[in-house]
Amino acid sequence: MGVGYSERNFSIYPNISQEVEASLNQILHAFDHDISFQSEHNTDHLSTEKESSNTQTKRSNLQHHRSRSLDHSNLAEQHRFVRKKPSVIKRQWQCQFCLTRNETDAQLCTECGSNKINVYIPVMDHLDRNTNKNHHHQHKSLFTPSSSSASSSSTTRRQSRNVLNKNENFALLEEENIHRRSVLVAHKREVDEHIVLRHVDKILRTCVRSHSKFKDENFPASPHSLYINGSTLSKSTLTLLPGQQQTNLNTTSINNIQWLRPDQIIPEEWEENVRTQWAVYRDPKPNDVLQGTLGDCWFITALSVLAEEPEYLTRVLITKQYNYEGIYCVRLCKDGEWTQVLVDDRLPCTSDRRLAYSQAQRKQLWVPLIEKALAKLNGSYEAIIAGRCCEGLATVTGSPCETLILGRSNNPDDKNVDYDRLWAKLLHSRLQKFLMCAMCSNNLISREEFDKYGLLNIHAYSLQDVKQSKDGRHKLVKLRNPWGGTYRWTGDWSDNSRLWHENPDLRRELLDEKRNKRDGVFWMPFVSFVRYFECVDICKLRHNWYEVRDTANFYPAPKMMQAYYLTLSHSTELDIALHRKISKNLRIHRSDVSLCIAIINMEEQPHGNYRIYSIPIISQRGQHKFISTDGYLSPGTYVILPLLSNPINKYLDNTEFTIAIHSSHAIDLERIRIPLRIEREFLIKLCIFYGDQVRTANSSDRDTNHSDGVTIYELKKYWNGLMVLVENRHPTKYVHFHFNCTVSQNAFISRKDSQNELFDIIPPNYRQIIVSITRQSPSHSFTIGHDFQYNLSSHDYIKHGEGFKLKHWPKIDEDQLNNDLHTPQSISSAKQY
């Protein structure tokens, strides 16, 4: 049994690069198949086991600094070999159709017989790891870099990186199938479609034989699919919605909802449309999308924006033709992981047989079917109320998304917003044909002012275009409200504004076109845009890019954190995203935890020494379901740190995450475990690299060395708050440091029981993170006011006040092996663990 694959299943061009060829072979090998695409490059891909072993030996001798730029000749040697052996996915997987959890080695679902849908593709160079498992256990001493036998094993390359410090049980622990190599986005999509269509065809044939229509028992036509509690909207959900949407939802309460199939539904528009056959797609356009009473404008706006690129939109629904049996498959990227969702065509409708939620004009089904698939993935329709535009774009495209903060008077970083740079970024994104959404929100502006100018506060709009007049005087943005023409901008450059008549060239170019006044489209000036809108979400759709994804746990073992080796063979542009895995029906809950992801250069040396010597890429720390960042990296191997911050120690139902990396060239990813305390070293280096050195009365000019050996860093960039680091390089004296948080609004202080006042003794040649202050609620502004003072003393204890005779108040654990963020760390031993 099995599915047959060949190069005929994929988008291949006659003259392809080696990277594209490798991507295709990678996909084919992932399905336990021996078919590969042959080309003129193929002759260089095969080698004997003897040659492989010799090459691995050479690499192990060269591999001392794991996270440095690699020698090009070494890279060429590294990528010569392609194994043709099957992969085994070493974690349980859940069938996306019947939701059965299957054993790791099962290629078919034990309940319904469907294939694995999400394909995790290991690096082919490492597919034979399992065959050497017994050999590996017989040579455990290979973990020690000085072992004389290390150079003779084909597994040495990985083992030489996994330095074992027996005294501290410091091991980058071995796992099976922890390697991933990126593949072309198109190849991954075509494989997913190929697998799922076979399953859909099987169900279709069953329905045809039985003369029945498909019913999805996993998402039934019942109140439990509408509401989290199975009866009505919860109070916490209603608080997320404006008053008008609450009213609309109340009119479509559980007593007024009925589930109908398309041939039973009365379309919203023209009567003659009743005689027109329903279709999945009918030349879809952005203005076809109409949001219903459900408060999911974040997602519906993303669909409207995606309709500007019909090629990408039609990829979301794998079942592209209307069928009588009512079975459809939708491909969505939930929490960073591609998932194929099977749904039937029973849709929530009002008592007068009209669609209750979102719809598309001209009797198209793609909007309500995709909306239903998202509701199924999240547990109910209620669970998809409220969200960010970038989440919607990432869900329907799987592409990297970036959020541009427009600046707000209640934002501490508002003074740092460069509006010229922001405008240039919007122009560039439009030129690249990236998709864009904008969130209308400003809690310092009254509802009456929003109503006056025809805008909806806390509402998502699609950003369709940006234009600048030839003389540069006028900067305009084109927006669309997914509700249609009910709410339209009425200020400068609105449809009836006199400014169009004063600028006939712009009128001819932008306004003199056939327009439906109900389509919700309008132009507005950029200066008004940044006043009333909070942010712009940009979805970076790119052709011929690569992707790799992996799902893991932030804390894979006690006192350990998950990390990755990232290996590049070319100078590469990267977009990297970190997604929290959200359990069903919990998506609408506000996040009390923060995410951050960083790429670092970490030097490893014999005897367990290491040094974080640069942070080339880091994301903004954010209280969101996912965060992202981008940048360019030179060839080499780096370490990726996915970070979860839970300052209030809230119980988390799930600490799993998905990392998704898009790249301009193929990359390799290797999962590793590192001690959790390394996070402290990372944050210290983050303060030093990106923090501001603070002038004090005790110090001289910041451009010269501090005369007393004390340096104080305040980190605000990337942190969404404040972190204070004190470094004492005085050879003999202790720093007595007193920190006082004078003003704190919507902020959380990391030191427990501090009552906003801290006392610390920092020994000579030690550094300490005194405090981390972070925003408590992401939806409200926050204020931090503080001061501090210090003096040098020969005493190693607090001499008066709170904590008398102690070294820290509130108390902290000074054990260097603990995970406490505030433990003083030796400057001289910062390279060792």
C-alpha positions in Angstrom: 0.0 0.0 0.0 1.1 3.6 -0.4 0.8 6.6 -2.5 2.9 6.9 -5.7 4.8 10.0 -6.3 6.9 11.1 -9.3 8.2 14.3 -10.8 5.0 14.6 -12.8 3.1 15.6 -9.6 5.2 18.7 -9.2 5.8 22.1 -10.7 9.2 21.5 -12.4 10.9 23.6 -15.0 13.4 22.2 -17.6 16.4 24.1 -16.2 16.3 24.0 -12.5 18.9 24.8 -9.9 20.5 22.3 -7.6 18.6 23.7 -4.7 15.2 23.2 -6.4 16.2 19.7 -7.4 17.2 18.9 -3.8 13.9 20.3 -2.6 12.0 17.9 -4.9 14.1 14.9 -3.9 13.6 15.8 -0.3 9.9 15.7 -0.7 9.9 12.4 -2.5 12.2 10.7 0.0 9.9 11.9 2.9 7.2 9.5 1.6 9.2 6.3 1.9 9.6 6.1 -1.8 12.6 5.5 -4.0 11.6 7.8 -6.9 13.9 10.8 -7.4 14.2 13.4 -10.0 17.2 12.8 -12.2 19.2 15.7 -13.8 22.7 16.6 -14.8 23.4 17.5 -11.1 22.6 14.0 -10.0 25.9 12.5 -10.7 27.5 14.5 -7.9 25.0 13.3 -5.3 26.0 9.7 -4.9 28.9 8.4 -2.9 30.0 5.2 -1.2 29.7 4.7 2.6 33.5 4.8 2.8 33.7 8.2 1.3 30.9 9.4 3.6 32.7 8.2 6.7 36.0 9.9 5.6 34.2 13.1 4.9 32.5 13.0 8.3 35.9 12.5 9.9 37.3 15.6 8.2 34.3 17.7 9.3 34.6 16.5 12.9 38.2 17.6 13.0 37.3 21.0 11.8 34.3 21.5 14.0 35.3 23.4 17.1 33.3 26.5 16.9 29.7 25.3 16.2 28.2 28.7 15.6 30.7 30.4 13.3 30.7 31.1 9.6 31.6 28.0 7.7 34.4 27.5 5.3 33.0 27.2 1.7 35.1 24.1 0.9 33.8 22.5 4.0 30.2 23.4 3.0 30.7 21.9 -0.4 31.9 18.7 1.2 29.0 18.8 3.7 26.3 18.8 1.0 27.8 16.2 -1.4 25.9 13.3 0.0 22.2 12.4 -0.5 20.9 9.3 1.2 18.0 7.4 -0.3 16.4 5.9 2.8 12.9 6.3 4.2 12.2 8.8 7.0 10.4 7.9 10.2 8.5 10.6 12.0 9.2 10.1 15.7 6.2 11.7 17.3 2.5 10.9 17.5 0.4 12.5 14.8 -3.3 13.3 14.7 -5.4 12.6 11.7 -6.9 15.8 10.5 -10.1 14.0 9.3 -11.1 11.7 12.2 -8.8 13.3 14.9 -7.4 9.9 15.9 -4.0 10.0 17.4 -1.7 7.5 15.7 1.6 5.8 16.6 4.7 7.5 15.4 5.5 4.7 12.8 2.0 4.5 11.4 1.9 5.9 7.8 -1.9 5.5 7.7 -4.6 6.4 10.2 -5.7 3.4 12.1 -9.3 4.6 12.2 -10.0 6.0 8.8 -7.0 4.9 6.7 -6.0 8.4 5.6 -2.4 9.3 5.0 -0.3 11.6 7.2 -1.2 15.1 6.2 1.5 17.2 7.7 4.8 16.1 6.3 7.9 16.7 8.5 10.9 16.3 6.3 14.2 15.3 7.8 17.6 16.1 6.2 18.5 13.3 3.9 22.1 13.3 5.1 20.8 12.0 8.4 18.1 9.5 7.3 20.4 6.6 8.2 20.8 7.7 11.8 18.6 4.9 13.1 20.7 2.2 11.4 23.6 3.3 13.5 21.7 3.5 16.8 23.2 0.4 18.4 26.6 1.5 17.3 26.0 4.8 18.9 25.1 3.3 22.3 28.3 1.2 22.2 30.3 4.4 21.9 28.8 6.8 24.5 32.3 8.2 25.1 32.0 9.9 21.8 30.2 12.7 23.6 33.5 13.7 24.9 35.3 15.8 22.3 38.7 14.5 23.3 37.8 10.9 22.7 40.3 9.3 20.3 37.6 7.2 18.6 35.4 10.2 17.8 36.9 10.8 14.4 36.3 7.3 13.2 32.5 7.3 13.4 30.0 8.5 10.8 28.0 10.1 13.7 30.9 12.2 15.0 29.8 15.4 13.3 26.7 15.7 15.5 28.3 14.2 18.6 31.2 16.5 18.6 28.8 19.4 19.0 27.0 17.8 21.9 29.5 18.6 24.6 28.9 16.7 27.9 29.9 18.3 31.1 29.4 15.4 33.6 29.7 17.5 36.7 26.7 19.6 35.7 24.9 17.1 33.5 25.2 19.6 30.6 24.3 17.8 27.5 22.8 18.8 24.2 20.7 15.7 24.3 20.4 13.3 21.4 17.1 12.8 19.7 16.1 10.9 16.6 14.9 12.7 13.5 15.7 16.1 14.8 17.0 17.4 11.4 14.9 19.3 9.0 15.8 20.7 5.6 13.7 23.4 3.9 11.8 22.6 0.7 10.2 24.9 -1.9 6.8 26.2 -0.7 5.2 25.0 -3.9 6.5 21.4 -3.5 5.2 21.1 0.0 1.8 22.4 -1.1 1.5 20.0 -4.0 2.4 17.1 -1.9 -0.3 18.0 0.7 -2.9 18.4 -2.0 -1.9 15.1 -3.7 -2.4 13.2 -0.4 -5.6 14.8 0.7 -7.4 14.6 -2.7 -7.0 10.8 -2.6 -8.8 10.8 0.7 -11.5 13.1 -0.5 -12.0 11.0 -3.6 -12.5 8.0 -1.4 -15.2 9.7 0.7 -16.8 11.0 -2.5 -17.1 7.5 -4.0 -18.7 6.2 -0.8 -21.3 9.0 -0.8 -22.1 8.4 -4.5 -22.6 4.7 -3.9 -24.9 5.3 -1.0 -26.7 8.3 -2.7 -26.0 10.3 0.4 -24.4 13.6 1.3 -21.4 14.0 3.5 -21.9 14.9 7.2 -18.9 15.9 9.2 -19.5 14.3 12.6 -16.4 16.0 14.1 -18.0 19.4 13.5 -21.7 18.7 13.6 -24.6 21.0 12.7 -25.3 21.8 16.3 -25.0 24.6 18.9 -21.7 23.1 20.1 -20.1 24.1 16.8 -21.5 27.7 17.2 -20.6 28.4 20.9 -17.8 27.4 23.2 -20.3 26.4 25.9 -22.8 25.0 23.5 -25.6 27.4 24.3 -24.7 31.1 23.9 -21.9 33.6 23.6 -19.9 34.0 26.8 -19.6 37.4 28.6 -15.9 37.4 28.0 -16.4 37.1 24.3 -19.0 39.9 24.1 -16.5 42.3 25.8 -14.2 41.9 22.8 -16.9 43.3 20.4 -18.1 46.8 19.7 -21.8 47.5 20.8 -23.1 47.2 17.2 -21.6 43.8 16.7 -23.0 42.6 20.0 -26.5 43.7 18.8 -26.0 41.9 15.5 -24.9 38.7 17.2 -27.9 38.8 19.5 -30.2 38.8 16.5 -28.6 35.6 15.3 -28.9 33.8 18.6 -29.0 30.0 18.9 -32.8 30.0 18.5 -32.6 31.8 15.1 -29.8 29.6 13.6 -30.5 26.8 11.2 -28.0 24.7 9.3 -28.7 24.6 5.5 -26.9 23.4 2.4 -26.3 25.7 -0.5 -29.3 24.6 -2.5 -31.5 25.6 0.5 -30.0 29.0 1.0 -31.4 32.3 -0.4 -28.6 34.5 -1.6 -28.3 38.0 -0.4 -28.4 39.8 -3.8 -30.6 39.9 -6.8 -33.5 37.6 -7.3 -32.2 36.3 -10.6 -29.3 35.0 -8.6 -31.6 32.3 -7.3 -31.5 30.7 -10.7 -27.7 30.7 -10.9 -25.9 27.6 -9.8 -23.7 27.9 -6.7 -19.9 27.7 -7.3 -16.9 27.5 -5.1 -15.1 30.2 -7.1 -16.5 32.6 -9.7 -13.6 34.9 -10.7 -13.2 36.0 -7.1 -12.6 39.7 -6.3 -11.8 41.5 -3.1 -15.1 43.3 -3.1 -17.0 40.0 -3.2 -16.3 39.4 0.5 -19.0 40.5 3.0 -18.6 40.1 6.7 -21.6 38.7 8.6 -22.7 39.2 12.2 -19.7 37.2 13.5 -16.9 39.4 14.8 -14.1 37.9 12.7 -13.2 40.9 10.6 -9.5 40.1 11.2 -10.0 36.9 9.1 -12.5 38.1 6.6 -10.3 41.1 5.8 -7.5 38.7 5.2 -9.6 36.8 2.7 -10.6 40.1 1.0 -6.9 41.0 0.7 -6.0 37.6 -0.6 -8.6 37.9 -3.3 -6.3 40.5 -4.9 -4.1 37.5 -5.8 -6.6 34.9 -7.1 -3.8 32.5 -7.7 -3.0 32.3 -4.0 -6.7 32.4 -3.0 -7.6 29.4 -5.0 -4.9 27.4 -3.2 -6.7 27.7 0.1 -9.6 25.5 -1.0 -8.2 22.2 -2.3 -11.7 21.2 -3.5 -12.2 23.8 -6.2 -15.4 22.5 -7.8 -19.0 22.5 -6.4 -20.2 19.0 -5.6 -23.5 17.6 -4.8 -22.1 15.4 -2.0 -21.0 18.5 0.0 -17.5 17.6 0.9 -14.7 20.2 0.8 -11.1 20.4 1.9 -9.5 23.6 3.1 -5.7 24.1 3.6 -4.9 26.4 6.5 -1.8 27.2 8.5 -3.0 27.2 12.1 -0.4 28.2 14.7 2.3 27.9 12.1 1.5 24.4 11.1 0.0 23.4 7.7 -3.3 21.5 8.2 -5.9 20.2 5.8 -9.4 20.5 7.2 -12.4 18.5 5.9 -15.8 20.2 6.1 -19.3 19.6 4.8 -21.4 22.4 3.2 -24.0 22.7 6.0 -23.7 26.4 6.9 -25.2 28.5 9.7 -28.2 30.5 8.4 -30.9 32.8 9.8 -34.6 32.0 10.1 -35.2 33.5 6.7 -32.7 31.1 5.1 -29.9 33.6 4.6 -26.3 33.1 5.6 -25.8 34.2 9.2 -22.1 34.8 9.0 -19.7 35.8 6.2 -20.3 35.3 2.5 -19.2 36.1 -1.0 -21.4 37.8 -3.6 -22.4 36.1 -6.8 -23.3 32.8 -5.2 -19.7 31.8 -4.3 -19.0 29.4 -1.5 -15.3 30.0 -0.8 -15.9 32.5 2.0 -18.3 30.6 4.2 -16.5 27.3 3.6 -13.1 28.7 4.6 -14.7 30.4 7.6 -16.2 27.1 8.6 -12.9 25.3 8.3 -11.3 27.9 10.6 -14.1 27.5 13.1 -13.6 23.8 13.1 -9.9 24.1 13.7 -10.5 26.4 16.7 -13.4 24.4 18.1 -16.4 26.7 17.3 -17.5 29.8 15.5 -17.3 31.8 18.7 -13.6 30.9 19.1 -12.7 32.8 15.9 -14.2 36.1 17.2 -11.6 38.9 17.5 -8.0 38.8 16.3 -5.1 40.5 14.4 -5.0 40.9 10.7 -1.6 39.3 10.5 -2.9 36.2 12.1 -5.6 35.9 9.4 -3.0 36.5 6.6 -0.6 33.9 8.1 -3.5 31.4 8.5 -4.6 31.5 4.8 -1.1 31.9 3.2 1.4 30.3 5.6 3.7 33.2 4.5 5.7 35.4 6.9 3.9 38.5 8.2 5.3 41.7 9.6 3.5 44.3 11.7 4.3 48.0 11.4 3.4 50.1 14.4 2.1 53.4 13.2 2.8 55.2 16.4 0.4 56.3 19.1 0.5 59.0 21.7 -0.1 56.3 24.3 2.9 54.3 23.1 6.2 55.0 24.9 8.0 54.5 21.6 5.8 56.9 19.7 8.5 59.6 19.6 10.8 57.0 17.8 8.4 56.5 14.8 10.0 57.6 11.5 7.0 58.4 9.3 9.1 58.9 6.2 10.6 55.5 6.7 7.2 54.1 7.4 5.8 55.5 4.1 8.7 54.2 2.2 8.1 50.7 3.7 4.4 50.9 2.5 5.5 51.9 -1.0 8.0 49.1 -1.1 5.5 46.5 0.1 3.0 47.6 -2.5 5.7 47.4 -5.2 6.5 43.8 -4.1 2.8 43.0 -4.3 2.7 42.0 -0.6 -0.7 41.8 1.0 -1.6 44.4 3.6 -4.3 44.9 6.3 -4.7 47.8 8.7 -6.2 47.9 12.2 -8.3 51.0 13.0 -7.8 51.7 16.7 -6.8 54.6 19.0 -8.0 54.5 22.6 -7.3 58.2 23.0 -9.9 59.2 20.4 -13.6 59.3 21.3 -16.2 57.0 19.7 -18.0 60.2 18.5 -15.0 61.3 16.5 -14.7 57.9 14.9 -18.4 58.0 14.0 -18.1 61.5 12.7 -15.5 60.4 10.1 -17.2 57.1 9.2 -14.6 54.8 10.8 -15.1 51.8 13.1 -12.8 51.7 16.1 -11.2 48.3 16.8 -11.9 47.1 13.3 -9.8 45.6 10.5 -9.6 47.1 7.0 -7.8 45.8 3.9 -5.1 48.2 2.6 -5.5 48.0 -1.1 -3.1 50.6 -2.4 -0.8 53.5 -1.6 -0.1 56.5 -3.9 2.0 59.6 -3.8 1.4 62.6 -6.1 4.1 63.5 -8.6 5.2 66.6 -6.6 5.3 64.5 -3.4 2.8 66.8 -1.6 0.0 64.3 -1.2 0.3 60.8 0.3 -2.8 58.7 0.1 -3.9 55.2 1.1 -6.7 53.1 -0.3 -8.7 51.1 2.3 -11.7 48.8 2.2 -14.2 48.1 5.1 -15.2 44.4 4.9 -18.7 45.5 6.1 -19.2 47.3 2.8 -20.5 50.8 2.4 -22.2 51.3 5.8 -19.1 52.9 7.2 -17.0 55.0 4.9 -14.4 57.7 5.5 -15.9 61.2 5.3 -12.8 63.4 5.9 -10.2 64.7 3.5 -9.9 62.8 0.2 -13.2 61.0 0.8 -15.4 60.5 -2.3 -17.0 63.9 -2.0 -14.0 65.9 -0.9 -13.2 69.1 -2.7 -9.5 68.0 -2.8 -10.2 65.8 -5.8 -11.4 68.8 -7.8 -8.3 70.7 -6.8 -6.1 67.9 -7.9 -7.6 66.7 -11.3 -4.6 64.5 -12.1 -5.1 62.4 -9.0 -8.8 62.4 -9.6 -8.4 60.9 -13.1 -5.9 58.4 -11.8 -7.5 57.3 -8.6 -11.2 58.2 -8.5 -12.6 58.4 -12.0 -13.4 54.7 -12.2 -16.6 52.7 -12.1 -17.3 52.4 -8.4 -19.9 50.7 -6.3 -20.8 53.0 -3.4 -21.6 49.9 -1.4 -18.1 48.3 -1.7 -16.7 50.0 1.3 -13.6 51.3 -0.6 -12.2 54.8 0.1 -9.1 56.9 0.0 -7.7 58.9 2.9 -4.6 61.0 3.6 -1.6 59.3 5.2 -1.5 61.8 8.0 -5.1 60.8 9.0 -4.3 57.2 8.5 -1.5 57.2 11.1 -3.9 59.1 13.5 -6.8 56.7 13.4 -5.0 53.4 12.6 -2.8 51.5 15.0 -0.8 49.2 12.8 -0.3 47.7 9.3 0.1 44.0 8.8 2.2 42.9 5.8 2.1 39.4 4.3 5.2 38.6 2.3 4.1 36.5 -0.6 7.2 35.4 -2.5 7.8 33.1 -5.4 10.4 30.4 -5.3 11.2 30.7 -1.6 11.8 27.8 0.8 10.1 26.9 4.0 10.9 24.6 7.0 8.7 24.1 10.1 9.1 22.2 13.3 6.9 21.7 16.3 8.4 21.2 19.8 8.1 22.2 23.4 9.6 25.3 25.0 10.7 23.1 27.9 11.4 19.6 26.6 12.9 18.4 29.9 13.3 19.7 33.4 15.7 22.7 33.5 16.1 22.5 29.7 14.9 24.7 26.9 14.5 24.0 23.2 16.9 25.5 20.7 18.0 24.9 17.1 21.1 24.9 15.0 20.5 26.8 11.8 23.0 26.0 9.0 23.3 28.2 5.8 25.4 27.4 2.8 24.7 30.7 1.0 24.1 34.3 2.1 20.4 34.1 2.8 17.5 36.4 3.5 15.3 34.9 6.3 11.9 35.4 7.7 11.4 33.6 11.0 8.2 33.2 13.0 7.4 31.7 16.4 3.8 30.5 17.1 2.3 29.3 20.3 0.1 26.2 20.0 -3.3 27.2 21.1 -5.8 24.6 22.3 -9.3 24.5 20.8 -11.8 27.2 22.1 -9.0 29.1 23.8 -7.9 31.3 20.9 -9.9 34.3 22.0 -8.3 34.5 25.4 -5.8 37.3 25.9 -2.2 36.3 26.1 -0.5 36.9 29.5 2.7 35.5 28.2 5.3 37.0 25.8 7.2 35.5 22.9 10.6 36.4 21.5 12.9 34.7 19.1 16.5 35.4 18.5 19.4 34.1 16.3 22.7 34.2 18.0 26.3 33.3 17.4 27.4 31.0 20.3 30.9 29.8 20.3 31.5 26.3 21.8 34.9 25.2 22.9 36.4 22.1 24.7 35.5 21.4 28.3 32.0 22.9 28.1 33.1 26.5 27.5 30.9 28.8 25.3 30.4 32.4 24.5 27.4 34.3 23.1 29.3 36.9 21.0 26.6 38.4 18.8 22.8 38.6 18.3 22.4 39.2 14.5 18.6 38.8 14.5 16.1 39.3 17.2 12.3 39.9 17.3 10.4 42.4 19.3 9.2 40.8 22.5 5.4 40.7 22.3 2.3 39.4 24.0 0.8 37.8 20.9 0.0 34.3 19.6 3.0 34.6 17.3 5.8 37.0 16.7 8.2 37.3 13.7 11.4 38.9 12.5 13.6 39.0 9.5 17.2 39.7 8.3 20.2 38.6 6.3 22.8 36.1 7.4 26.1 35.0 5.9 27.0 31.4 5.4 27.6 29.5 8.6 25.8 27.9 11.5 23.9 29.8 14.1 21.7 29.0 17.2 18.0 29.9 17.3 16.5 30.6 20.7 12.7 30.4 21.0 11.8 32.2 24.2 8.6 32.1 26.3 8.2 34.6 29.1 5.5 33.9 31.8 6.2 36.6 34.4 3.1 36.0 36.4 3.5 32.2 36.4 0.1 31.7 34.9 -0.9 28.1 34.3 -0.5 27.3 30.6 -2.5 24.5 29.1 0.1 24.1 26.4 3.8 25.0 26.1 4.3 23.7 22.6 5.3 26.0 19.7 5.9 25.8 16.0 8.8 27.6 14.4 8.5 28.5 10.7 11.4 29.7 8.6 11.1 31.1 5.1 14.3 31.6 3.2 15.7 32.7 -0.1 17.9 29.6 -0.2 17.6 26.1 1.2 18.6 25.8 4.9 19.1 23.1 7.5 17.5 23.0 10.9 18.6 20.8 13.8 16.7 20.5 17.1 18.8 20.6 20.3 18.2 21.0 24.0 20.2 23.5 26.1 20.2 24.3 29.8 17.4 26.8 30.7 19.9 29.0 32.6 21.5 30.0 29.2 18.5 32.3 28.8 19.9 34.4 31.6 23.2 34.8 29.8 21.3 35.7 26.6 19.4 38.4 28.4 22.6 39.8 29.9 24.2 40.0 26.5 21.0 41.6 25.1 21.3 44.4 27.7 25.0 44.9 26.8 24.5 44.8 23.0 21.2 46.8 22.7 20.8 48.6 26.1 21.7 52.2 26.9 24.5 52.9 29.3 23.1 55.2 32.0 25.0 58.2 33.2 25.1 58.6 36.9 26.8 60.9 39.4 29.2 58.1 40.2 30.4 57.8 36.6 32.4 59.8 34.1 31.5 60.6 30.5 29.9 57.5 28.8 32.6 57.6 26.1 35.3 56.9 28.6 35.8 54.0 31.0 33.9 54.3 34.2 36.3 55.3 37.0 34.6 53.1 39.6 34.2 50.1 37.3 30.4 50.2 37.5 28.3 50.1 34.3 24.5 50.3 34.4 22.5 49.3 31.3 18.8 50.0 30.6 17.2 47.9 27.9 14.1 49.2 26.3 14.6 48.3 22.6 13.0 44.9 21.7 11.8 44.4 25.3 8.4 46.1 25.4 9.2 47.4 28.9 12.4 47.9 30.9 15.3 45.7 32.0 18.2 47.0 34.2 21.6 45.3 34.3 24.4 46.3 36.7 28.0 45.3 35.9 30.6 45.6 38.7 34.2 45.3 37.4 35.7 46.8 40.5 38.4 44.3 41.7 37.6 44.4 45.4 34.5 46.4 46.3 30.8 45.5 46.3 28.1 47.5 44.6 25.2 48.4 46.9 22.4 49.1 44.5 19.0 50.5 45.4 16.2 50.5 42.7 12.9 52.3 43.2 10.0 52.0 40.8 8.2 55.4 41.4 5.4 55.0 38.9 3.9 51.8 37.5 0.8 51.6 35.4 -0.2 48.4 33.6 3.3 47.0 34.3 4.6 43.9 36.0 7.8 43.8 38.1 9.7 40.5 37.9 10.9 40.5 41.6 8.3 39.0 43.8 7.2 40.8 47.0 9.3 43.8 46.0 6.7 46.5 46.7 8.5 48.5 44.0 11.7 48.8 46.0 14.8 46.6 45.5 18.2 46.2 47.3 21.0 44.2 45.8 24.7 43.5 46.6 26.7 42.8 43.4 30.2 41.2 44.2 33.4 42.3 42.4 33.6 41.0 38.8 29.9 40.1 38.8 26.9 41.4 36.8 23.3 41.1 37.7 19.9 41.7 36.1 18.3 43.8 38.8 14.7 43.8 37.4 12.6 43.3 34.4 9.4 45.4 34.1 7.0 44.4 31.3 3.6 45.5 30.0 0.8 43.6 31.8 -2.1 43.9 29.4 -1.2 44.3 25.7 -4.4 46.2 24.9 -3.6 49.1 27.3 -0.9 51.7 27.6 1.7 51.4 30.3 3.9 53.8 32.2 7.2 53.1 34.0 8.9 55.7 36.2 12.0 54.7 38.2 15.2 55.9 39.9 18.2 54.3 41.5 21.3 55.0 43.4 24.4 53.0 44.3 27.7 53.1 46.2 30.8 51.0 46.5 31.5 49.3 49.8 33.7 46.6 51.4 30.6 45.1 53.1 28.9 42.2 51.4 25.5 42.7 53.0 22.7 45.3 53.2 23.5 47.7 55.9 20.1 49.1 56.7 16.4 49.1 55.9 14.6 46.1 54.3 16.8 43.0 54.0 19.2 44.1 56.7 22.2 41.7 56.8 21.0 40.0 53.6 22.6 40.2 50.1 19.3 40.8 48.2 15.9 42.1 49.0 13.6 40.5 48.0 15.7 37.3 48.4 16.9 35.5 45.3 18.7 32.2 44.9 22.4 32.7 44.2 23.1 29.2 43.0 24.8 29.6 39.6 23.1 26.5 38.4 19.6 27.7 38.9 17.3 29.4 36.4 16.6 32.6 38.3 16.9 35.6 36.0 18.3 37.7 38.8 21.1 35.5 40.0 24.5 37.4 39.9 26.7 35.9 37.3 30.5 36.0 37.3 32.0 38.0 34.5 35.0 35.8 34.2 33.0 32.6 34.2 30.2 33.8 31.9 31.7 31.6 29.2 31.5 28.5 31.3 28.9 26.2 32.6 
